[in-house]
Amino acid sequence: MKTSKLTKKNNQVSSGVAIVEGERLIRQLLDNNVEIIKLYSRESDSLPMWTNGLNIEVLSDKNFSALCSTKTPQNLVALVTRNTSPIENYETLLYLDRISDPGNLGTILRTALALDIDGVAISPDSCDIFNPKVIRSSLGALFALPIEIKPYSWLAEQKAQKILADLHGTSIYDLPPLSEKKILIMGSEASGPSEKIKQIADITITIPISEKMESLNLAIATGICLSHIKGNK
């Protein structure tokens, strides 16, 4: 695909590719055995040694900047396939319902991979998982973690204990022993879990917080919940 077409999101989606910006993130992808279709660099930059053997195209500074979504482009851009690993056997899974903020989604994926969660299922009405901000904030976790877009019907059919995080419920610090197979469900940043999700859940939990603060950021709350649920025996 010509670089001029790559600058448009619709062309990236229809061609099944995504753009990853920055040397640190690209090296993270290589460490996770993600295939780089093509690497782009600026004619004004020298190439680092680790790029030897990769398919590289050198662009003018203007054309290189057009590929980037950041205001201050980094030194390298990679083209990768819009593809994630399927969810297979799992003990601890995360289900995300109507997540709208790409930064939150990316941070949650990074946290899930760091905590060795077995996979993440995402509702179809969440933001695009290949949004550039998701890619950046996930630090490559998007391509290393089993991720699938799954509707509520799939969640309802899962033979696992479904644990919903909400404003009211059992304190996460007082959780009884959970099933070996479990799914943590986190709802929308703006409106919380949907009524359909509430009907699917087996248990509802909450994180007690100080009266001095109204709520927690969704990504922070997800990390706290995942840590407690993963360690619950």
FIFINU-285940 format. One record per residue: residue number from 1; x, y, z of N, C-alpha, C in turn. Coordinates in steps of 0.2 Angstrom, whole numbers, plus 2048, in hexadecimal, padded with zeros to 3 digits. Layout:
BEGIN
ATOM  num  n.u  n.v  n.w  ca.u  ca.v  ca.w  c.u  c.v  c.w
ATOM  NUM    X    Y    Z     X     Y     Z    X    Y    Z
...
***
This chain:
BEGIN
ATOM  num  n.u  n.v  n.w  ca.u  ca.v  ca.w  c.u  c.v  c.w
ATOM    1  804  7FA  800   800   800   800  804  806  800
ATOM    2  802  80B  7FC   806   811   7FC  806  815  802
ATOM    3  80B  819  804   80B   81C   80B  805  822  80B
ATOM    4  804  825  805   7FF   82A   805  7F8  827  807
ATOM    5  7F7  820  805   7F0   81D   807  7F0  81B  80F
ATOM    6  7F6  81A  811   7F7   818   818  7F5  81D  81D
ATOM    7  7F5  823  81B   7F4   829   820  7EC  829  821
ATOM    8  7E8  826  81E   7E1   826   81F  7DF  81F  823
ATOM    9  7DB  820  828   7D9   81B   82D  7D5  815  829
ATOM   10  7D0  817  825   7CC   813   821  7D0  80E  81D
ATOM   11  7D5  811  81A   7DA   80D   815  7DE  808  819
ATOM   12  7E0  80A  81F   7E3   805   824  7DF  7FF  826
ATOM   13  7D9  801  828   7D4   7FC   82A  7D2  7F7  824
ATOM   14  7D1  7FA  81E   7CF   7F5   819  7D5  7F1  816
ATOM   15  7DB  7F3  817   7E1   7EF   815  7E3  7EB  81B
ATOM   16  7E0  7EB  821   7E2   7E7   826  7E8  7E9  82A
ATOM   17  7EA  7EF  829   7F1   7F1   82C  7F0  7F6  832
ATOM   18  7F5  7F7  836   7F5   7FD   83B  7FC  800  83B
ATOM   19  7FC  806  83D   803   809   83E  805  80A  845
ATOM   20  80B  808  846   80E   808   84D  814  80D  84D
ATOM   21  814  812  851   819   817   851  81E  817  857
ATOM   22  824  818  855   829   818   85B  82E  812  85C
ATOM   23  834  813  85C   839   80E   85D  838  809  863
ATOM   24  836  80C  869   835   808   86F  82F  803  86E
ATOM   25  82A  806  86B   824   801   86A  825  7FC  864
ATOM   26  829  7FE  85F   82A   7F9   85A  82F  7F4  85C
ATOM   27  833  7F6  860   838   7F0   863  834  7EC  868
ATOM   28  82F  7EF  86B   82B   7EA   870  827  7E5  86B
ATOM   29  825  7E8  865   821   7E3   861  826  7DD  85F
ATOM   30  82C  7DF  85D   831   7DA   85A  832  7D5  860
ATOM   31  833  7D8  866   834   7D3   86C  82E  7CE  86D
ATOM   32  828  7D0  86B   822   7CC   86C  821  7C8  865
ATOM   33  826  7C8  861   825   7C4   85A  820  7C7  856
ATOM   34  81E  7CD  856   819   7D0   852  81D  7D1  84B
ATOM   35  81A  7CF  845   81D   7D0   83F  81C  7D8  83D
ATOM   36  821  7DB  83B   821   7E1   838  821  7E1  830
ATOM   37  81C  7E3  82D   81B   7E3   826  820  7E8  823
ATOM   38  820  7EE  825   825   7F3   822  827  7F8  828
ATOM   39  82D  7FA  828   82F   7FF   82C  830  806  828
ATOM   40  82E  80B  82B   82F   812   827  834  816  82C
ATOM   41  838  81A  829   83D   81E   82C  83D  825  828
ATOM   42  840  82A  82C   841   831   828  847  831  825
ATOM   43  848  834  820   84E   835   81C  853  839  820
ATOM   44  850  83D  825   855   841   829  858  83D  82F
ATOM   45  855  837  830   858   833   836  85C  82D  834
ATOM   46  861  82B  838   865   825   837  861  81F  83A
ATOM   47  862  81A  837   85E   813   839  862  810  83F
ATOM   48  85F  80E  844   862   80A   849  864  803  847
ATOM   49  869  800  84A   86C   7FA   847  867  7F4  848
ATOM   50  862  7F4  84C   85E   7EF   84D  859  7EE  847
ATOM   51  858  7F3  843   854   7F3   83D  857  7EF  837
ATOM   52  85D  7ED  838   860   7E9   832  85C  7E3  831
ATOM   53  85A  7E2  82A   857   7DC   828  84F  7DD  828
ATOM   54  84D  7E3  82A   846   7E4   82A  844  7E8  823
ATOM   55  83E  7E7  821   83C   7EB   81B  83B  7F2  81C
ATOM   56  83F  7F6  81A   83F   7FD   81C  83E  802  816
ATOM   57  83A  807  817   839   80C   811  83B  813  815
ATOM   58  83F  817  811   841   81D   814  83D  822  810
ATOM   59  839  827  815   835   82C   812  838  833  813
ATOM   60  835  837  80F   836   83E   811  833  840  818
ATOM   61  836  845  81B   834   847   822  82C  849  821
ATOM   62  82A  84C  81C   823   84E   81B  81E  848  81B
ATOM   63  820  843  816   81C   83D   816  81C  838  81C
ATOM   64  822  838  81F   823   835   825  81E  838  82B
ATOM   65  81E  83E  82B   81A   841   830  812  840  82F
ATOM   66  811  840  828   80A   83E   827  807  838  829
ATOM   67  80C  833  82A   80A   82C   82C  808  82C  834
ATOM   68  80B  831  837   80B   831   83F  805  834  841
ATOM   69  802  832  847   7FC   835   84A  7FE  83A  850
ATOM   70  805  839  852   807   83E   857  80A  844  854
ATOM   71  809  84A  858   80B   850   856  813  850  855
ATOM   72  817  84D  859   81E   84C   859  820  845  857
ATOM   73  820  844  850   822   83D   84E  828  83A  851
ATOM   74  828  834  852   82F   831   854  833  82F  84E
ATOM   75  838  82B  84F   83D   82A   84A  83B  824  845
ATOM   76  836  81F  847   834   81A   843  82D  818  843
ATOM   77  82A  816  83E   823   814   83E  823  80D  83A
ATOM   78  81F  808  83D   81E   801   83B  817  800  838
ATOM   79  817  7FC  833   810   7FA   831  810  7F2  833
ATOM   80  80A  7F1  836   809   7EA   839  802  7E8  837
ATOM   81  800  7E2  837   7FA   7DF   836  7F5  7E0  83B
ATOM   82  7EF  7E3  83A   7E9   7E4   83F  7E7  7DD  841
ATOM   83  7EA  7DA  846   7E9   7D3   847  7EB  7D2  84F
ATOM   84  7E6  7CE  852   7E8   7CC   859  7E7  7C5  85A
ATOM   85  7EA  7C2  85F   7E9   7BB   861  7E2  7B9  863
ATOM   86  7E0  7B3  862   7D9   7B1   864  7D9  7AF  86C
ATOM   87  7D4  7B0  86F   7D3   7AE   876  7D2  7A6  876
ATOM   88  7D6  7A2  879   7D5   79B   87A  7D3  799  881
ATOM   89  7D7  794  883   7D6   792   88A  7D8  798  88F
ATOM   90  7D4  799  894   7D5   79E   899  7D3  79C  8A0
ATOM   91  7D6  7A0  8A5   7D4   79F   8AC  7D2  7A6  8AE
ATOM   92  7D5  7AB  8AC   7D3   7B2   8AE  7D3  7B6  8A7
ATOM   93  7CD  7B9  8A6   7CC   7BD   8A0  7C9  7C4  8A2
ATOM   94  7CA  7C9  89E   7C7   7CF   89F  7C2  7D1  899
ATOM   95  7BC  7D3  89B   7B7   7D5   896  7B6  7DD  897
ATOM   96  7B7  7E1  891   7B6   7E8   891  7B0  7EA  88E
ATOM   97  7AC  7EE  891   7A5   7EF   88E  7A5  7F7  88C
ATOM   98  7A5  7F8  886   7A4   7FF   883  7A9  804  886
ATOM   99  7AF  802  885   7B5   806   887  7B6  80C  881
ATOM  100  7B6  812  883   7B6   817   87E  7BC  81B  87D
ATOM  101  7C0  81B  882   7C7   81F   883  7CC  81A  880
ATOM  102  7D0  81C  87B   7D5   818   878  7DB  817  87D
ATOM  103  7DC  81D  881   7E2   81D   886  7E0  818  88B
ATOM  104  7DA  818  88E   7D8   813   893  7D9  80C  890
ATOM  105  7D6  80A  88A   7D7   804   887  7DE  801  887
ATOM  106  7E2  805  884   7E9   803   883  7EC  802  88A
ATOM  107  7EB  806  88F   7EE   805   896  7EB  7FF  899
ATOM  108  7E5  7FD  898   7E2   7F7   89B  7E5  7F1  897
ATOM  109  7E6  7F1  891   7EA   7EC   88D  7F1  7EB  890
ATOM  110  7F4  7F0  891   7FB   7F0   893  7FB  7ED  89A
ATOM  111  7F6  7EF  89F   7F6   7EC   8A5  7F4  7E5  8A5
ATOM  112  7EF  7E3  8A1   7ED   7DC   8A0  7F3  7D7  89E
ATOM  113  7F7  7D9  89A   7FD   7D5   898  802  7D5  89D
ATOM  114  803  7DB  8A1   808   7DB   8A6  806  7D6  8AC
ATOM  115  7FF  7D5  8AD   7FD   7D1   8B2  7FC  7CA  8B0
ATOM  116  7FE  7C8  8AA   7FD   7C2   8A7  7F6  7BF  8A7
ATOM  117  7F1  7C4  8A5   7EA   7C2   8A4  7EA  7BE  89D
ATOM  118  7E5  7B9  89D   7E5   7B4   897  7E2  7B7  891
ATOM  119  7DF  7BD  891   7DC   7C0   88B  7D7  7C5  88D
ATOM  120  7D5  7C9  888   7D1   7CF   889  7CB  7CE  883
ATOM  121  7C5  7CE  885   7BF   7CF   881  7BC  7D6  881
ATOM  122  7BB  7D8  87B   7B8   7DF   87B  7B2  7E0  877
ATOM  123  7AD  7E4  87A   7A7   7E4   877  7A7  7E8  870
ATOM  124  7A3  7E6  86B   7A3   7E9   865  7A3  7F1  865
ATOM  125  79F  7F4  869   79E   7FB   869  7A4  7FF  86D
ATOM  126  7A9  7FC  86E   7AF   7FF   871  7B3  803  86C
ATOM  127  7B8  807  86E   7BC   80A   869  7C0  805  865
ATOM  128  7C3  807  85F   7C7   803   85B  7CD  801  85E
ATOM  129  7CF  7FB  85F   7D4   7F8   863  7DB  7FA  85F
ATOM  130  7DB  7FC  859   7E1   7FE   855  7E1  805  854
ATOM  131  7DD  809  858   7DE   810   859  7E6  812  85A
ATOM  132  7E9  816  857   7F0   818   859  7F1  819  860
ATOM  133  7ED  81C  864   7EE   81D   86B  7ED  817  86F
ATOM  134  7E9  812  86D   7E9   80C   870  7EF  808  86F
ATOM  135  7F2  808  869   7F8   805   868  7FE  808  86C
ATOM  136  7FE  80F  86C   804   812   870  803  810  877
ATOM  137  7FD  811  87A   7FC   810   881  7FC  809  884
ATOM  138  7FB  804  87F   7FC   7FD   881  803  7FB  881
ATOM  139  808  7FF  87E   80F   7FD   87E  810  7F6  87A
ATOM  140  80C  7F5  875   80D   7EF   872  808  7E9  874
ATOM  141  805  7EA  87A   801   7E4   87D  7FC  7E2  878
ATOM  142  7F9  7E7  874   7F4   7E6   870  7F5  7E0  86B
ATOM  143  7FC  7DF  869   7FE   7DA   864  800  7D4  868
ATOM  144  801  7D4  86F   804   7CE   872  7FF  7CA  876
ATOM  145  7F9  7CD  877   7F4   7CB   87C  7EE  7C8  878
ATOM  146  7EB  7C2  879   7E5   7C0   876  7DF  7C5  877
ATOM  147  7DD  7C7  871   7D8   7CC   872  7D2  7CB  86C
ATOM  148  7CC  7CB  86E   7C7   7CA   869  7C1  7CF  86B
ATOM  149  7BD  7D1  865   7B7   7D4   866  7B2  7D0  867
ATOM  150  7AE  7D0  86D   7A9   7CB   86E  7A3  7CF  871
ATOM  151  79D  7CC  86F   796   7CF   871  794  7CD  878
ATOM  152  78F  7D0  87A   78D   7CD   881  78A  7C6  881
ATOM  153  788  7C4  87B   785   7BD   87B  78B  7B8  87C
ATOM  154  791  7BA  879   797   7B5   87B  799  7B5  882
ATOM  155  799  7BB  885   79A   7BC   88C  795  7B7  890
ATOM  156  78F  7B8  88F   78A   7B4   892  78B  7AD  892
ATOM  157  78D  7AA  88C   78E   7A3   88B  794  7A0  88E
ATOM  158  799  7A4  891   79F   7A2   894  79E  79E  89A
ATOM  159  7A1  798  89B   7A0   795   8A1  7A6  797  8A6
ATOM  160  7A5  79D  8A9   7AA   79F   8AD  7A6  7A4  8B2
ATOM  161  7A9  7A5  8B8   7A6   7AA   8BC  7A7  7B1  8BA
ATOM  162  7A2  7B5  8B9   7A2   7BC   8B6  7A2  7C1  8BC
ATOM  163  7A7  7C5  8BD   7A8   7C9   8C2  7A7  7D1  8BF
ATOM  164  7A2  7D4  8C1   7A1   7DB   8BE  7A4  7E0  8C3
ATOM  165  7A8  7E5  8C1   7AA   7EB   8C5  7A5  7F0  8C4
ATOM  166  7A2  7F3  8CA   79D   7F8   8CA  79E  7FD  8D0
ATOM  167  79A  802  8D0   79B   807   8D6  798  804  8DC
ATOM  168  794  7FF  8DC   791   7FB   8E2  792  7F4  8E1
ATOM  169  794  7F1  8E7   794   7E9   8E6  799  7E7  8EC
ATOM  170  79B  7E1  8EC   79F   7DE   8F1  7A6  7E2  8F1
ATOM  171  7A9  7E4  8F6   7B0   7E7   8F6  7B5  7E2  8F3
ATOM  172  7B9  7E4  8EF   7BE   7E0   8EC  7C2  7DD  8F1
ATOM  173  7C3  7E0  8F7   7C7   7DD   8FC  7C4  7D8  900
ATOM  174  7BD  7D7  8FF   7B9   7D2   902  7B7  7CC  8FE
ATOM  175  7BA  7CC  8F8   7B8   7C7   8F3  7B9  7C0  8F6
ATOM  176  7B3  7BB  8F5   7B4   7B4   8F7  7B8  7B1  8F2
ATOM  177  7BB  7AB  8F3   7BE   7A7   8EE  7BA  7A7  8E7
ATOM  178  7BE  7A8  8E2   7BB   7A8   8DB  7BC  7A1  8D8
ATOM  179  7B8  7A0  8D3   7B9   79A   8CF  7C0  79A  8CB
ATOM  180  7C2  794  8C9   7C8   794   8C6  7C8  798  8BF
ATOM  181  7C2  798  8BC   7C1   79B   8B6  7BD  7A1  8B7
ATOM  182  7BF  7A7  8B5   7BC   7AD   8B7  7BD  7B3  8B2
ATOM  183  7B8  7B7  8B1   7B8   7BD   8AD  7B7  7C3  8B0
ATOM  184  7BB  7C8  8B0   7BA   7CF   8B3  7B7  7D3  8AE
ATOM  185  7B1  7D6  8B0   7AE   7DB   8AB  7AF  7E2  8AD
ATOM  186  7B1  7E6  8A9   7B2   7ED   8AA  7AD  7F1  8A5
ATOM  187  7AA  7F6  8A8   7A5   7FA   8A3  7A7  800  8A1
ATOM  188  7A3  804  89D   7A5   80A   89A  7A7  80F  89F
ATOM  189  7AC  813  89D   7AF   819   8A1  7A9  81E  8A3
ATOM  190  7A5  81F  89E   7A0   824   89F  799  822  8A3
ATOM  191  797  81C  8A1   791   81A   8A4  791  813  8A8
ATOM  192  797  810  8A8   797   80A   8AC  795  804  8A8
ATOM  193  794  7FF  8AC   791   7F9   8A8  78A  7F9  8A6
ATOM  194  788  7F6  8A0   782   7F6   89D  77D  7F2  8A1
ATOM  195  777  7F3  8A1   772   7EE   8A4  772  7E7  8A2
ATOM  196  774  7E6  89C   775   7DF   899  77B  7DC  89D
ATOM  197  780  7E0  89D   786   7DD   8A1  784  7DB  8A8
ATOM  198  781  7E0  8AB   77F   7DE   8B2  77B  7D8  8B3
ATOM  199  777  7D6  8AE   773   7D0   8AE  777  7CA  8AD
ATOM  200  77D  7CB  8AA   781   7C5   8A9  786  7C4  8AE
ATOM  201  787  7C9  8B2   78C   7C8   8B8  78A  7C3  8BD
ATOM  202  78F  7BF  8C0   78D   7BB   8C6  78E  7BE  8CC
ATOM  203  793  7C3  8CC   795   7C7   8D3  797  7CE  8D1
ATOM  204  795  7D3  8D5   797   7DA   8D3  79C  7DC  8D9
ATOM  205  7A1  7DF  8D7   7A6   7E1   8DC  7A7  7E9  8DB
ATOM  206  7AA  7EC  8E0   7AC   7F3   8E0  7B2  7F4  8E3
ATOM  207  7B6  7F9  8E2   7BC   7FB   8E5  7BA  801  8EA
ATOM  208  7BB  800  8F0   7B9   805   8F5  7BF  80B  8F4
ATOM  209  7BC  811  8F4   7C1   817   8F3  7BF  81C  8F8
ATOM  210  7C4  821  8F9   7C2   826   8FE  7BD  82B  8FC
ATOM  211  7B9  82D  900   7B4   832   8FF  7B6  839  8FB
ATOM  212  7BD  839  8FC   7C0   83F   8F9  7C0  83F  8F1
ATOM  213  7BF  839  8EF   7C0   838   8E7  7BA  834  8E5
ATOM  214  7B7  837  8E0   7B0   834   8DD  7B1  82D  8DA
ATOM  215  7B7  82D  8D6   7B8   826   8D2  7BF  825  8D0
ATOM  216  7C0  81F  8CE   7C7   81E   8CB  7C7  81E  8C3
ATOM  217  7CD  81F  8C0   7CE   81E   8B9  7CC  817  8B8
ATOM  218  7C9  816  8B2   7C7   80F   8B0  7CE  80A  8B0
ATOM  219  7D3  80D  8AD   7D9   808   8AC  7DC  807  8B3
ATOM  220  7DC  80B  8B7   7DE   80A   8BE  7DA  805  8C2
ATOM  221  7D3  806  8C1   7CF   802   8C4  7CF  7FB  8C2
ATOM  222  7D0  7FA  8BB   7D1   7F3   8B8  7D7  7F0  8BB
ATOM  223  7DD  7F4  8BB   7E3   7F1   8BE  7E2  7EE  8C5
ATOM  224  7DF  7F2  8C9   7DE   7F0   8D0  7D9  7E9  8D0
ATOM  225  7D4  7E9  8CC   7D0   7E4   8CC  7D3  7DD  8C9
ATOM  226  7D7  7DE  8C4   7DA   7D8   8C1  7DF  7D6  8C6
ATOM  227  7E3  7DA  8C9   7E8   7D7   8CE  7E5  7D3  8D4
ATOM  228  7DF  7D6  8D6   7DC   7D2   8DC  7D9  7CC  8D9
ATOM  229  7D5  7CC  8D4   7D2   7C6   8D1  7D7  7C1  8CF
ATOM  230  7DC  7C3  8CC   7E2   7BE   8CA  7E5  7BA  8D0
ATOM  231  7E5  7BE  8D5   7E8   7BB   8DB  7E3  7B7  8E0
ATOM  232  7DD  7B8  8DE   7D8   7B5   8E2  7D8  7AD  8E1
ATOM  233  7D9  7A9  8E7   7D9   7A2   8E6  7D3  79F  8EA
***
